Amino acid sequence: MRRKDLGRIIHGHPHVIVGKQYITDALLEEVKRQLEVHNAIKVKFNYLPEEVRISDAANYLAEKSKSRIRDVRGKTCVLERLKS
């Protein structure tokens, strides 16, 4: 991914928003679907349990969606699809 593309994703609207139900099977499916359409997506966490850090939640999403973390800022992360 080029730096220009990463900047566009970071400053754009999130593709997926994590709400009060936190990470559900439906949310994981949506992350996978968005990664199939786009090489990289922005995920915003509107809700995180107190004991969970953003980096842990992002790692969990990356692991389950077979992607890698490109950037974590505040309550958002950018995931990039792994090349197969």
Buried (B, 14 or more C-beta within 10 A) or exposed (E): EEEEBBEEBBEEEBBBBBEEEEBEEEBBEBBBBBBEEBBBBBBBBEEBEEEBEBEEBBBEBBEBBEBBBBBBEEBBBBBBBEEE
